[in-house]
């Protein structure tokens, strides 16, 4: 057995509630969204009425909510992964099924909502979109100040920081044209440069700060008082998680044999392929093959895309005894690309050529699923590099096909990619695509 040294798991700031308490608070924030998602699941089984207006009114009457509250709760349910859209059909998400028993699923759902705060609370319509994008990009620094202060922070201090950060962003993006290049450029090739947006004045920036604080308060990340803002325990924990870039806590390579498939896969998440295969073999040798395959596929059906990929890596070690169940799994949307790749390699295809068995739509679905795994467990730079693996030749083509493929994590992936990408124009296009998916209808 190889002995590895792993980075000690960072501890949250002193005073952070335990995960069970954080999950309880997250459930309270999303209580209406869960009620609406569960109501929609029951109604879906009863009839096939797809009239959105009628559904909203029936949900409002059944749940004693206003239609506006129903629409807001439905948006939150979608952003938190409680419901998944497959074309025109809404289905219960994996997180909804695990909501009452899995605190980690609850916290991840809330973090997905936290990441999409700018979609939950619409920006002022009379402010330039470029100014809104700058504020969205500057908000992490505002949150960092709130987290470091460990208490209420006056709004004027937040405004000063926001104004400074927005100015820095604009300065970083200011490109001084090269005179020689300008003189030698052929007039026929010259393209009109877009005029820069005027820097938002203090009044507009103050309104945008209010909008950002209200949006973050709407998702339960902070509370607003008379002239000050304070992170909630959930918000404080989420900002710490972002700053620490916590990945799945890796367990020691030893001691996986008696653990469940999910715990074993989590423990192997940071291992290189060779040591991971050793762990898979040891785990498989300790239990009947059929039950092991069933348990691995059950994990693959879960909401964690990273574990889905690792489950199929473990199934590669199983080989022939897993063929029948993997073939059956190829009929399930969330498992189909992984199952088809497994079968292609099992039948002798070169691993580099195996992706050729996927249709364009299946490859795009797999790209989004992999991006979801990177967004949940990886670093921002890795998510940006993941763009290069897309089969589409251009970002606009990728965004068009990503919108069409209907992956349930599409909005969260696009929001994370927009937040991570250093190119402001591309980040803006990706954020616009996320908004279009988000507003595509209930």
Sine and cosine of phi, psi and omega as CSV:
sin_phi,cos_phi,sin_psi,cos_psi,sin_omega,cos_omega
0.00,0.00,0.72,-0.69,-0.01,-1.00
-0.99,0.14,0.73,-0.68,0.05,-1.00
-1.00,-0.04,0.79,-0.62,-0.03,-1.00
-0.84,-0.54,0.54,-0.84,0.15,-0.99
-0.98,-0.20,0.80,-0.60,0.02,-1.00
-0.91,-0.42,0.44,-0.90,0.03,-1.00
-0.90,0.43,0.77,-0.64,0.01,-1.00
-0.83,0.56,0.61,-0.79,0.00,-1.00
-0.92,0.39,0.85,-0.53,-0.02,-1.00
-0.89,0.46,0.59,-0.81,0.05,-1.00
-1.00,-0.09,0.66,-0.75,0.04,-1.00
-0.91,0.41,0.29,-0.96,0.00,-1.00
-0.84,0.55,0.51,-0.86,0.02,-1.00
-0.85,0.52,0.70,-0.71,-0.02,-1.00
0.99,-0.11,-0.14,0.99,0.04,-1.00
-0.93,0.37,0.77,-0.63,0.00,-1.00
-0.88,0.47,0.40,-0.92,0.06,-1.00
-0.91,0.42,0.32,-0.95,-0.04,-1.00
-0.81,0.59,-0.60,0.80,-0.01,-1.00
-0.88,0.47,-0.64,0.77,0.02,-1.00
-0.95,0.33,-0.66,0.75,0.06,-1.00
-0.87,0.49,-0.66,0.75,0.01,-1.00
-0.91,0.42,-0.61,0.79,0.05,-1.00
-0.88,0.48,-0.66,0.75,0.03,-1.00
-0.92,0.39,-0.63,0.78,0.03,-1.00
-0.90,0.43,-0.63,0.78,0.05,-1.00
-0.89,0.46,-0.59,0.80,0.02,-1.00
-0.92,0.40,-0.65,0.76,0.01,-1.00
-0.89,0.46,-0.61,0.79,-0.10,-0.99
-0.98,-0.22,0.32,0.95,-0.08,-1.00
-0.85,0.52,-0.75,0.66,0.00,-1.00
-0.90,0.43,-0.63,0.78,0.01,-1.00
-0.89,0.46,-0.64,0.76,0.02,-1.00
-0.92,0.40,-0.68,0.73,0.02,-1.00
-0.86,0.51,-0.70,0.72,-0.02,-1.00
-0.93,0.37,-0.66,0.75,0.01,-1.00
-0.90,0.44,-0.64,0.77,0.01,-1.00
-0.94,0.33,-0.62,0.78,0.07,-1.00
-0.88,0.48,-0.69,0.72,0.00,-1.00
-0.89,0.46,-0.60,0.80,0.01,-1.00
-0.91,0.42,-0.66,0.75,0.02,-1.00
-0.92,0.38,-0.70,0.71,-0.01,-1.00
-0.90,0.44,-0.58,0.82,0.01,-1.00
-0.89,0.46,-0.58,0.82,0.01,-1.00
-0.97,0.23,-0.36,0.93,-0.06,-1.00
-0.99,0.11,-0.69,0.72,-0.04,-1.00
-0.48,-0.88,-0.07,-1.00,-0.06,-1.00
-0.87,-0.50,0.57,0.82,0.00,-1.00
-0.97,0.23,0.91,-0.42,-0.05,-1.00
-0.95,-0.31,0.24,0.97,0.03,-1.00
-0.95,0.30,0.94,-0.33,-0.11,-0.99
-0.87,0.49,-0.66,0.75,-0.01,-1.00
-0.89,0.45,-0.71,0.70,0.00,-1.00
-0.89,0.45,-0.67,0.74,0.00,-1.00
-0.89,0.46,-0.66,0.76,0.01,-1.00
-0.88,0.47,-0.70,0.72,-0.02,-1.00
-0.92,0.39,-0.65,0.76,0.00,-1.00
-0.92,0.39,-0.62,0.78,0.03,-1.00
-0.91,0.41,-0.66,0.75,0.01,-1.00
-0.87,0.49,-0.67,0.74,-0.01,-1.00
-0.93,0.36,-0.66,0.75,-0.06,-1.00
-0.95,0.33,-0.55,0.84,-0.11,-0.99
-0.97,-0.24,0.04,1.00,-0.01,-1.00
0.85,0.52,0.71,0.70,0.06,-1.00
-0.84,-0.54,0.29,-0.96,0.12,-0.99
-0.99,0.14,0.38,-0.93,0.06,-1.00
-0.83,0.56,-0.59,0.81,0.03,-1.00
-0.90,0.43,-0.64,0.77,0.04,-1.00
-0.91,0.41,-0.59,0.81,0.04,-1.00
-0.90,0.43,-0.72,0.69,0.00,-1.00
-0.89,0.46,-0.68,0.73,0.01,-1.00
-0.90,0.43,-0.67,0.74,0.02,-1.00
-0.91,0.41,-0.59,0.81,0.04,-1.00
-0.91,0.42,-0.68,0.73,0.06,-1.00
-0.86,0.51,-0.70,0.71,0.01,-1.00
-0.90,0.44,-0.64,0.77,0.01,-1.00
-0.88,0.47,-0.64,0.76,0.02,-1.00
-0.92,0.39,-0.72,0.70,-0.05,-1.00
-0.93,0.38,-0.51,0.86,-0.01,-1.00
-1.00,0.05,-0.01,1.00,0.03,-1.00
0.98,0.19,0.31,0.95,0.04,-1.00
-0.98,0.22,-0.44,0.90,0.11,-0.99
-0.78,-0.63,0.48,-0.88,0.01,-1.00
-0.83,-0.56,0.68,-0.73,0.02,-1.00
-0.99,-0.16,0.81,-0.58,0.09,-1.00
-0.86,-0.51,1.00,-0.08,-0.13,-0.99
0.92,0.39,-0.83,-0.55,0.01,-1.00
-1.00,-0.07,0.08,1.00,-0.09,-1.00
-0.95,-0.30,0.74,-0.67,0.07,-1.00
-0.98,-0.19,0.73,-0.68,-0.01,-1.00
-0.79,-0.61,0.45,-0.89,0.07,-1.00
-0.87,0.49,0.68,-0.73,0.03,-1.00
-0.99,0.10,0.25,-0.97,0.01,-1.00
-0.88,0.48,-0.58,0.82,-0.02,-1.00
-0.91,0.41,-0.54,0.84,0.02,-1.00
-0.91,0.42,-0.64,0.77,0.00,-1.00
-0.92,0.38,-0.52,0.85,-0.04,-1.00
-1.00,-0.09,0.08,1.00,-0.23,-0.97
-0.86,0.50,-0.66,0.75,-0.11,-0.99
-0.99,0.11,-0.21,0.98,-0.12,-0.99
-0.84,-0.54,-0.24,0.97,-0.12,-0.99
-0.85,-0.53,0.98,-0.18,-0.02,-1.00
-0.90,0.44,-0.58,0.81,-0.01,-1.00
-0.91,0.41,-0.61,0.79,0.06,-1.00
-0.90,0.44,-0.62,0.78,0.03,-1.00
-0.90,0.44,-0.72,0.69,-0.04,-1.00
-0.92,0.39,-0.62,0.79,0.05,-1.00
-0.92,0.40,-0.61,0.79,0.07,-1.00
-0.88,0.47,-0.66,0.75,0.02,-1.00
-0.93,0.38,-0.64,0.77,0.03,-1.00
-0.88,0.48,-0.62,0.79,0.06,-1.00
-0.88,0.48,-0.64,0.77,0.06,-1.00
-0.92,0.39,-0.67,0.74,0.03,-1.00
-0.85,0.52,-0.69,0.73,0.01,-1.00
-0.89,0.45,-0.46,0.89,-0.06,-1.00
-0.98,-0.22,0.45,0.89,-0.08,-1.00
-0.84,0.55,-0.55,0.83,-0.06,-1.00
-0.95,0.32,-0.26,0.97,0.09,-1.00
-1.00,0.02,-0.40,0.92,-0.04,-1.00
-0.96,0.27,-0.60,0.80,-0.09,-1.00
-0.87,-0.48,0.97,-0.24,-0.09,-1.00
-0.85,0.52,0.63,-0.78,0.02,-1.00
-0.96,0.27,0.39,-0.92,0.06,-1.00
-0.83,0.56,0.73,-0.68,-0.09,-1.00
-0.96,0.29,-0.31,0.95,-0.07,-1.00
-0.99,-0.16,0.25,0.97,0.04,-1.00
-0.96,-0.29,0.65,-0.76,-0.04,-1.00
-0.84,0.55,0.71,-0.70,0.02,-1.00
-0.83,0.56,-0.56,0.83,0.00,-1.00
-0.89,0.45,-0.63,0.78,0.03,-1.00
-0.92,0.39,-0.63,0.77,0.05,-1.00
-0.88,0.48,-0.69,0.72,-0.01,-1.00
-0.89,0.46,-0.62,0.78,0.02,-1.00
-0.90,0.44,-0.66,0.75,0.00,-1.00
-0.92,0.39,-0.66,0.75,0.04,-1.00
-0.85,0.52,-0.65,0.76,-0.01,-1.00
-0.94,0.33,-0.45,0.89,-0.04,-1.00
-1.00,0.02,-0.27,0.96,-0.09,-1.00
-0.85,0.52,-0.60,0.80,0.02,-1.00
-0.81,0.58,-0.57,0.82,0.04,-1.00
-0.93,0.37,-0.60,0.80,0.07,-1.00
-0.89,0.46,-0.69,0.72,0.02,-1.00
-0.91,0.42,-0.60,0.80,0.02,-1.00
-0.89,0.45,-0.66,0.75,0.05,-1.00
-0.88,0.47,-0.69,0.73,0.03,-1.00
-0.88,0.47,-0.63,0.78,-0.02,-1.00
-0.94,0.35,-0.67,0.74,-0.01,-1.00
-0.94,0.35,-0.51,0.86,-0.03,-1.00
-0.96,0.29,-0.42,0.91,0.05,-1.00
0.81,0.58,0.62,0.78,0.01,-1.00
0.10,-0.99,-0.16,-0.99,-0.02,-1.00
-0.89,0.45,0.62,-0.79,0.07,-1.00
-0.81,-0.59,0.75,-0.67,-0.03,-1.00
-0.93,0.36,0.60,-0.80,-0.05,-1.00
-0.86,0.52,-0.63,0.77,0.04,-1.00
-0.85,0.53,-0.58,0.81,0.05,-1.00
-0.92,0.39,-0.63,0.78,0.06,-1.00
-0.91,0.41,-0.61,0.79,0.02,-1.00
-0.90,0.43,-0.69,0.73,0.02,-1.00
-0.86,0.51,-0.68,0.73,0.01,-1.00
-0.91,0.41,-0.69,0.72,0.00,-1.00
-0.88,0.48,-0.71,0.71,0.00,-1.00
-0.88,0.47,-0.67,0.74,0.01,-1.00
-0.91,0.41,-0.69,0.73,-0.04,-1.00
-0.93,0.38,-0.65,0.76,0.04,-1.00
-0.89,0.46,-0.66,0.75,0.04,-1.00
-0.89,0.46,-0.65,0.76,0.03,-1.00
-0.90,0.44,-0.65,0.76,0.01,-1.00
-0.89,0.46,-0.68,0.74,0.00,-1.00
-0.93,0.38,-0.59,0.81,0.03,-1.00
-0.93,0.38,-0.64,0.77,0.02,-1.00
-0.89,0.45,-0.52,0.85,-0.06,-1.00
-1.00,-0.02,-0.08,1.00,-0.03,-1.00
-0.97,0.25,0.89,-0.46,0.00,-1.00
-0.95,-0.30,0.84,-0.54,0.02,-1.00
-1.00,0.10,0.86,-0.52,-0.05,-1.00
-0.92,0.40,0.58,-0.81,0.05,-1.00
-0.99,0.14,0.88,-0.47,-0.08,-1.00
-0.87,0.49,-0.63,0.77,-0.03,-1.00
-0.91,0.42,-0.65,0.76,0.02,-1.00
-0.92,0.40,-0.60,0.80,0.00,-1.00
-0.90,0.43,-0.63,0.78,-0.05,-1.00
-0.95,0.31,-0.53,0.85,-0.07,-1.00
-1.00,0.00,-0.14,0.99,-0.03,-1.00
-0.95,0.31,0.73,-0.68,-0.01,-1.00
-0.93,0.38,0.69,-0.73,-0.02,-1.00
-0.85,0.52,-0.55,0.83,-0.05,-1.00
-0.92,0.39,-0.42,0.91,-0.04,-1.00
-1.00,-0.07,-0.13,0.99,-0.06,-1.00
-0.91,0.42,0.72,-0.70,0.04,-1.00
-0.92,-0.38,0.70,-0.72,0.02,-1.00
-0.89,0.45,0.78,-0.62,0.01,-1.00
-0.99,0.14,0.70,-0.71,0.04,-1.00
-0.91,0.42,0.65,-0.76,0.03,-1.00
-0.95,0.32,0.70,-0.71,0.00,-1.00
-0.90,0.44,0.58,-0.81,0.05,-1.00
-0.92,0.38,0.65,-0.76,0.04,-1.00
-0.89,0.46,0.61,-0.80,0.01,-1.00
-0.88,0.47,0.77,-0.64,-0.04,-1.00
-0.87,0.49,0.73,-0.69,0.02,-1.00
-0.94,0.34,0.16,-0.99,-0.03,-1.00
-0.83,0.56,-0.62,0.78,-0.01,-1.00
-0.91,0.42,-0.73,0.69,0.00,-1.00
-0.90,0.43,-0.68,0.74,-0.02,-1.00
-0.92,0.40,-0.60,0.80,0.05,-1.00
-0.90,0.43,-0.65,0.76,0.04,-1.00
-0.91,0.42,-0.63,0.77,0.01,-1.00
-0.93,0.36,-0.57,0.82,0.09,-1.00
-0.89,0.45,-0.71,0.70,0.04,-1.00
-0.85,0.53,-0.68,0.73,0.02,-1.00
-0.87,0.49,-0.71,0.70,-0.02,-1.00
-0.90,0.44,-0.71,0.71,0.00,-1.00
-0.90,0.44,-0.65,0.76,0.03,-1.00
-0.92,0.40,-0.62,0.79,0.03,-1.00
-0.90,0.43,-0.67,0.74,0.03,-1.00
-0.93,0.36,-0.57,0.82,0.07,-1.00
-0.92,0.38,-0.56,0.83,-0.02,-1.00
-0.91,0.42,-0.46,0.89,0.02,-1.00
-0.99,-0.14,0.11,0.99,0.08,-1.00
1.00,0.09,0.30,0.95,-0.04,-1.00
-1.00,0.06,-0.42,0.91,0.02,-1.00
-0.48,-0.88,0.22,-0.98,0.08,-1.00
-0.87,-0.49,0.53,-0.85,-0.03,-1.00
-0.93,-0.36,0.74,-0.68,0.08,-1.00
-0.89,-0.46,-0.30,-0.95,0.02,-1.00
-0.97,0.26,1.00,-0.06,0.06,-1.00
0.98,0.18,0.25,0.97,0.03,-1.00
-0.53,-0.85,0.26,-0.97,0.03,-1.00
-0.73,-0.69,0.52,-0.85,-0.02,-1.00
-0.65,-0.76,0.73,-0.69,0.08,-1.00
-0.92,0.39,0.66,-0.75,0.17,-0.99
-0.97,0.25,0.24,-0.97,0.10,-1.00
-0.81,0.58,-0.63,0.78,0.06,-1.00
-0.89,0.45,-0.73,0.68,-0.01,-1.00
-0.89,0.45,-0.66,0.75,0.02,-1.00
-0.88,0.47,-0.69,0.72,0.03,-1.00
-0.90,0.44,-0.68,0.73,-0.04,-1.00
-0.90,0.43,-0.66,0.75,0.02,-1.00
-0.91,0.41,-0.65,0.76,0.06,-1.00
-0.88,0.47,-0.67,0.75,0.03,-1.00
-0.86,0.51,-0.70,0.72,-0.01,-1.00
-0.90,0.44,-0.68,0.73,-0.03,-1.00
-0.92,0.40,-0.62,0.79,-0.02,-1.00
-0.99,0.15,-0.28,0.96,-0.05,-1.00
0.78,0.63,0.83,0.56,-0.06,-1.00
-0.94,0.33,0.75,-0.67,0.15,-0.99
-0.98,-0.21,-0.03,-1.00,0.04,-1.00
-0.87,0.49,0.75,-0.66,-0.02,-1.00
-0.90,0.44,0.86,-0.51,-0.02,-1.00
-0.99,0.12,0.72,-0.70,0.06,-1.00
-1.00,-0.01,0.18,-0.98,0.06,-1.00
-0.89,0.45,0.55,-0.83,0.04,-1.00
-0.87,0.50,-0.41,0.91,0.01,-1.00
-1.00,0.01,0.42,-0.91,0.14,-0.99
1.00,0.02,0.28,0.96,-0.01,-1.00
-1.00,0.03,-0.25,0.97,-0.20,-0.98
-0.86,0.51,-0.63,0.78,-0.09,-1.00
-1.00,-0.03,0.08,1.00,-0.06,-1.00
-1.00,-0.03,0.25,-0.97,0.07,-1.00
-0.93,0.36,0.24,-0.97,0.02,-1.00
-0.86,0.51,-0.67,0.75,-0.04,-1.00
-0.90,0.43,-0.71,0.70,0.00,-1.00
-0.92,0.40,-0.60,0.80,0.04,-1.00
-0.89,0.45,-0.71,0.71,-0.01,-1.00
-0.91,0.41,-0.63,0.78,0.06,-1.00
-0.89,0.46,-0.63,0.78,0.01,-1.00
-0.92,0.39,-0.43,0.90,0.00,-1.00
-1.00,-0.05,0.01,1.00,-0.16,-0.99
-0.87,0.49,-0.54,0.84,-0.05,-1.00
-0.98,-0.19,0.03,1.00,0.02,-1.00
-0.98,0.21,0.49,-0.87,0.15,-0.99
-0.95,0.30,0.29,-0.96,-0.11,-0.99
-0.82,0.58,-0.65,0.76,-0.03,-1.00
-0.88,0.47,-0.86,0.51,0.04,-1.00
-0.86,0.52,-0.55,0.84,0.02,-1.00
-0.90,0.44,-0.67,0.74,0.02,-1.00
-0.89,0.45,-0.57,0.82,0.07,-1.00
-0.87,0.49,-0.69,0.73,0.01,-1.00
-0.91,0.40,-0.66,0.75,0.01,-1.00
-0.86,0.51,-0.72,0.69,-0.04,-1.00
-0.89,0.46,-0.68,0.73,0.00,-1.00
-0.89,0.45,-0.67,0.74,0.00,-1.00
-0.91,0.42,-0.70,0.72,-0.02,-1.00
-0.92,0.40,-0.58,0.82,-0.04,-1.00
-0.93,0.38,-0.32,0.95,-0.09,-1.00
-1.00,-0.04,0.08,1.00,-0.05,-1.00
-0.49,-0.87,0.34,-0.94,0.04,-1.00
-0.87,0.49,0.64,-0.77,-0.10,-1.00
-0.87,0.49,-0.72,0.69,-0.08,-1.00
-0.86,0.51,-0.73,0.69,-0.01,-1.00
-0.93,0.38,-0.55,0.83,0.03,-1.00
-0.91,0.42,-0.70,0.72,0.01,-1.00
-0.90,0.44,-0.68,0.73,0.02,-1.00
-0.87,0.49,-0.66,0.75,-0.01,-1.00
-0.93,0.37,-0.64,0.77,0.03,-1.00
-0.91,0.42,-0.67,0.74,0.01,-1.00
-0.93,0.37,-0.53,0.85,0.07,-1.00
-0.89,0.45,-0.65,0.76,0.07,-1.00
-0.91,0.42,-0.65,0.76,-0.01,-1.00
-0.89,0.45,-0.46,0.89,0.02,-1.00
-0.98,0.18,-0.11,0.99,-0.03,-1.00
-0.95,0.31,-0.05,-1.00,-0.09,-1.00
-1.00,0.04,-0.10,1.00,-0.02,-1.00
-1.00,-0.03,0.95,-0.32,-0.07,-1.00
-0.92,0.40,-0.52,0.85,0.03,-1.00
-0.89,0.46,-0.71,0.70,0.01,-1.00
-0.92,0.39,-0.49,0.87,0.04,-1.00
-0.88,0.48,-0.74,0.67,0.02,-1.00
-0.90,0.43,-0.65,0.76,0.00,-1.00
-0.92,0.39,-0.56,0.83,0.02,-1.00
-0.88,0.48,-0.65,0.76,0.02,-1.00
-0.96,0.28,-0.45,0.89,0.14,-0.99
-0.90,0.43,-0.66,0.75,0.05,-1.00
-0.91,0.41,-0.60,0.80,0.03,-1.00
-0.92,0.40,-0.44,0.90,0.09,-1.00
-0.90,0.44,-0.54,0.84,0.05,-1.00
-0.94,0.34,-0.55,0.84,0.02,-1.00
-0.90,0.44,-0.73,0.68,0.02,-1.00
0.97,0.24,-0.67,-0.75,-0.16,-0.99
-0.79,0.61,-0.67,0.74,-0.03,-1.00
-0.87,0.50,-0.30,0.95,-0.02,-1.00
-1.00,-0.08,-0.08,1.00,-0.16,-0.99
-0.85,0.52,-0.75,0.66,-0.09,-1.00
-0.87,0.49,-0.71,0.70,-0.03,-1.00
-0.95,0.32,-0.54,0.84,0.06,-1.00
-0.93,0.37,-0.62,0.78,0.06,-1.00
-0.88,0.47,-0.65,0.76,0.05,-1.00
-0.91,0.41,-0.60,0.80,0.00,-1.00
-0.92,0.39,-0.38,0.93,0.00,-1.00
-0.91,0.42,-0.23,0.97,0.04,-1.00
-1.00,0.09,-0.13,0.99,0.00,-1.00
-0.99,-0.11,0.75,-0.66,-0.12,-0.99
-0.83,0.56,-0.74,0.67,-0.12,-0.99
-0.95,0.32,-0.35,0.94,-0.03,-1.00
-0.97,-0.25,-0.24,0.97,-0.17,-0.99
-0.83,0.56,-0.78,0.62,-0.03,-1.00
-0.87,0.50,-0.66,0.75,0.00,-1.00
-0.91,0.42,-0.67,0.74,-0.01,-1.00
-0.91,0.41,-0.67,0.75,0.01,-1.00
-0.90,0.44,-0.64,0.77,0.05,-1.00
-0.91,0.41,-0.66,0.75,0.03,-1.00
-0.87,0.50,-0.74,0.68,-0.04,-1.00
-0.91,0.42,-0.63,0.78,0.01,-1.00
-0.88,0.47,-0.70,0.72,0.02,-1.00
-0.94,0.35,-0.60,0.80,0.03,-1.00
-0.89,0.46,-0.57,0.82,-0.02,-1.00
-1.00,0.08,0.11,0.99,0.16,-0.99
0.96,-0.28,0.05,1.00,0.01,-1.00
-0.94,0.35,0.57,-0.82,0.10,-1.00
-0.90,0.43,0.71,-0.71,-0.01,-1.00
-0.80,0.59,-0.53,0.85,0.01,-1.00
-0.95,0.31,-0.44,0.90,-0.02,-1.00
-1.00,-0.09,-0.23,0.97,-0.07,-1.00
-0.83,0.56,-0.62,0.79,0.00,-1.00
-0.86,0.52,-0.28,0.96,0.01,-1.00
-0.91,0.42,-0.30,0.95,-0.01,-1.00
-0.97,0.23,-0.23,0.97,-0.03,-1.00
-1.00,0.08,0.63,-0.78,0.17,-0.99
-0.95,0.32,0.20,-0.98,0.02,-1.00
-0.86,0.51,-0.65,0.76,-0.01,-1.00
-0.91,0.40,-0.67,0.75,0.01,-1.00
-0.92,0.40,-0.62,0.79,0.03,-1.00
-0.91,0.42,-0.62,0.78,0.02,-1.00
-0.92,0.38,-0.66,0.75,0.04,-1.00
-0.86,0.50,-0.69,0.72,0.00,-1.00
-0.91,0.42,-0.59,0.81,0.03,-1.00
-0.88,0.47,-0.70,0.71,0.01,-1.00
-0.91,0.41,-0.67,0.75,-0.02,-1.00
-0.90,0.44,-0.66,0.75,0.05,-1.00
-0.91,0.41,-0.64,0.77,0.05,-1.00
-0.88,0.47,-0.59,0.81,0.05,-1.00
-0.89,0.45,-0.64,0.77,0.04,-1.00
-0.90,0.43,-0.67,0.74,0.01,-1.00
-0.91,0.41,-0.67,0.74,-0.01,-1.00
-0.89,0.46,-0.59,0.80,-0.03,-1.00
-0.98,0.21,-0.56,0.83,-0.20,-0.98
-0.79,-0.61,-0.16,0.99,-0.10,-1.00
-0.96,-0.29,-0.21,-0.98,0.01,-1.00
-0.98,-0.22,0.34,-0.94,-0.06,-1.00
-0.86,0.52,-0.66,0.75,-0.03,-1.00
-0.88,0.47,-0.59,0.81,0.01,-1.00
-0.92,0.39,-0.59,0.81,0.04,-1.00
-0.91,0.41,-0.63,0.77,0.04,-1.00
-0.90,0.43,-0.68,0.73,0.01,-1.00
-0.91,0.40,-0.44,0.90,0.00,-1.00
-0.88,0.47,-0.41,0.91,0.06,-1.00
-0.82,0.57,-0.59,0.81,-0.09,-1.00
-0.93,0.37,-0.31,0.95,-0.04,-1.00
-1.00,0.05,-0.09,1.00,-0.02,-1.00
-0.93,0.38,0.58,-0.81,-0.01,-1.00
-0.96,0.27,-0.35,0.94,0.01,-1.00
-0.96,0.29,0.57,-0.82,-0.05,-1.00
-0.98,0.19,-0.38,0.93,-0.04,-1.00
-0.73,-0.68,0.38,-0.93,0.03,-1.00
-0.90,0.43,-0.69,0.72,0.05,-1.00
-0.84,0.54,-0.66,0.75,0.03,-1.00
-0.91,0.42,-0.64,0.76,0.04,-1.00
-0.88,0.48,-0.71,0.70,-0.03,-1.00
-0.89,0.45,-0.64,0.77,0.03,-1.00
-0.87,0.49,-0.70,0.71,-0.05,-1.00
-0.97,0.23,-0.53,0.85,0.07,-1.00
-0.90,0.44,-0.66,0.75,0.04,-1.00
-0.89,0.46,-0.61,0.79,-0.08,-1.00
-0.98,0.22,-0.43,0.90,-0.15,-0.99
-0.96,0.27,-0.38,0.92,0.12,-0.99
0.96,0.27,0.49,0.87,0.06,-1.00
-0.92,0.39,0.69,-0.72,-0.06,-1.00
-0.91,0.42,-0.31,0.95,0.00,-1.00
-0.98,-0.18,0.24,0.97,-0.11,-0.99
-0.83,0.56,-0.76,0.65,-0.07,-1.00
-0.89,0.46,-0.72,0.69,-0.03,-1.00
-0.89,0.45,-0.63,0.78,0.01,-1.00
-0.91,0.42,-0.70,0.71,-0.03,-1.00
-0.92,0.38,-0.62,0.78,0.04,-1.00
-0.89,0.46,-0.69,0.72,0.01,-1.00
-0.91,0.41,-0.64,0.77,0.00,-1.00
-0.92,0.39,-0.65,0.76,0.03,-1.00
-0.90,0.44,-0.62,0.79,0.00,-1.00
-0.94,0.33,-0.46,0.89,-0.09,-1.00
-1.00,-0.03,-0.45,0.89,-0.17,-0.99
-0.97,0.24,0.73,-0.69,-0.05,-1.00
-0.98,0.21,-0.29,0.96,-0.01,-1.00
-0.99,0.13,0.93,-0.38,-0.09,-1.00
-0.89,0.45,-0.58,0.81,-0.01,-1.00
-0.92,0.40,-0.70,0.72,0.00,-1.00
-0.93,0.37,-0.65,0.76,0.03,-1.00
-0.87,0.49,-0.62,0.79,0.02,-1.00
-0.91,0.42,-0.68,0.74,0.01,-1.00
-0.90,0.44,-0.65,0.76,0.00,-1.00
-0.93,0.36,-0.64,0.77,0.03,-1.00
-0.90,0.43,-0.62,0.79,0.05,-1.00
-0.89,0.45,-0.66,0.75,0.02,-1.00
-0.89,0.46,-0.64,0.76,0.04,-1.00
-0.88,0.47,-0.65,0.76,0.01,-1.00
-0.91,0.42,-0.64,0.77,0.00,-1.00
-0.91,0.40,-0.64,0.77,0.06,-1.00
-0.91,0.42,-0.67,0.74,-0.04,-1.00
-0.89,0.46,-0.62,0.79,-0.06,-1.00
-0.99,-0.11,0.32,0.95,-0.05,-1.00
-0.96,0.27,0.04,1.00,0.03,-1.00
0.92,-0.40,0.50,-0.87,0.00,-1.00
-0.96,0.28,0.00,0.00,0.00,0.00
